[in-house]
Amino acid sequence: MDTKLTLNIKKRVVNKAKVYAKRQGRSLSDLIENYLMAITSNEVIDEEEFMTQISPEIRELVGIASKVPRDIDYKKEVEDYLVKKYLK
């Protein structure tokens, strides 16, 4: 059963949220309900079981981002790659 809820939120925030929801093809109520469900969920995910449910290609990518140094200069890396690829 759905319950009506009254919230006090700044009009600017509500307007931006409505635009976002419309772009996502969802209602604002649906977005808020899903957000509240996500932050109040106590479900613990078994990582091993989760990994068996995804494709091998995706499993290979898990953790790859943690191998990238935090202080990497992304623009410099792209520039170096493009110079190497097209100018050498």
C-alpha positions in Angstrom: 0.0 0.0 0.0 1.3 3.4 -0.9 1.5 6.2 1.7 1.4 9.9 1.0 4.4 11.8 2.3 4.8 15.5 2.7 8.4 16.9 2.4 9.7 20.4 2.7 12.4 20.8 -0.1 13.7 23.9 -1.7 11.7 24.7 -4.9 14.9 24.9 -6.9 15.9 21.4 -5.9 12.4 20.0 -6.7 12.4 21.6 -10.1 15.9 20.2 -10.9 14.8 16.8 -9.6 11.7 16.8 -11.8 13.7 17.6 -14.9 16.1 14.8 -14.0 13.3 12.3 -13.4 11.7 13.2 -16.7 14.9 12.6 -18.5 15.2 9.2 -16.9 11.7 8.4 -17.9 10.7 7.9 -14.2 8.5 9.8 -11.7 10.0 11.8 -9.0 8.2 9.6 -6.4 9.8 6.5 -8.0 13.3 8.1 -7.8 12.8 9.1 -4.1 11.3 5.7 -3.2 14.3 3.9 -4.8 16.8 6.2 -3.1 15.2 5.6 0.3 15.1 1.8 -0.3 18.8 1.9 -1.2 20.0 3.9 1.8 17.9 1.8 4.3 18.7 -1.6 2.9 20.3 -3.9 5.4 20.9 -6.6 2.8 24.5 -7.9 2.8 25.6 -8.9 -0.7 27.7 -12.1 -0.9 30.5 -11.0 -3.2 31.3 -14.6 -4.3 27.7 -15.3 -5.3 27.4 -11.9 -7.0 30.6 -12.6 -9.1 29.1 -15.9 -10.3 26.1 -14.0 -11.7 28.1 -11.7 -14.0 29.8 -12.5 -17.3 33.5 -13.5 -17.4 34.3 -10.4 -19.4 33.0 -8.1 -16.7 34.6 -10.2 -13.9 38.0 -9.5 -15.6 37.3 -5.8 -15.2 36.4 -5.8 -11.5 39.1 -4.1 -9.5 40.9 -2.6 -12.5 40.2 0.9 -11.5 41.8 0.4 -8.1 45.1 -0.2 -10.0 45.2 3.3 -11.4 47.3 5.7 -9.3 45.3 8.4 -7.6 47.6 11.1 -8.7 47.5 10.3 -12.4 47.3 13.2 -14.8 44.6 12.0 -17.1 45.1 14.7 -19.7 48.8 14.1 -19.9 48.3 10.4 -20.3 45.9 11.0 -23.2 48.2 13.5 -24.8 51.2 11.1 -24.5 49.1 8.2 -26.0 47.9 10.4 -28.9 51.4 11.7 -29.6 52.8 8.1 -29.6 49.9 6.8 -31.8 49.9 9.6 -34.4 53.3 11.3 -34.4 55.8 8.5 -34.1 
